[in-house]
Amino acid sequence: MRKPPKIPESVLVVIYTPDLDVLIIERADRPGFWQSVTGSKDHLDEPLALTAVREVAEETGIVVGGALVPPEALIDWGEQIEYEIYPVWRHRYAEGVTRNVEHWFGLQVPYRLEVTLAPREHTAYLWLPYDEAAARCFSSSNRDAILQLPRRVGVRAASEVAPRQPPRRA
């Protein structure tokens, strides 16, 4: 039985710690292709937050709404991009579909959690400082999302912090 075509609307979930370490996972079908959690809606009316929660659980075993990761840890960043679907993956979509709309989410976890990968989808995972994680991603939009992390969580990157001046004497 053939799978129904994928819906060309998806989520990207940047999973990170308070120290801005980011989880990236390696694709099983493309060794060396590292990314954040991604996935398409299962049905047209599936809420995007539900898609994000489902994909995080399926791809990493992290349960949003569990003891370690409360539901409010998942934040819709209110950003979406449209991109051309890589030709190698177009066969998964209906004939003639070449573009996808991706919605970005952030998920803060308390520390570098152990991950249980879906072996048919991913073969390895890494927790890296956000800039190193971004550099490993094959997708430029995934890199951009990760590099926005300090701004989105209100933390300035170490390279952006000006050296402290000694207090002035009156």
Summary of the structure (lengths in Angstrom):
residues: 170
radius of gyration: 17.6
end to end distance: 80.3
largest distance: 80.3
contacts: 451
relative contact order: 0.25
helix: 26%
strand: 31%
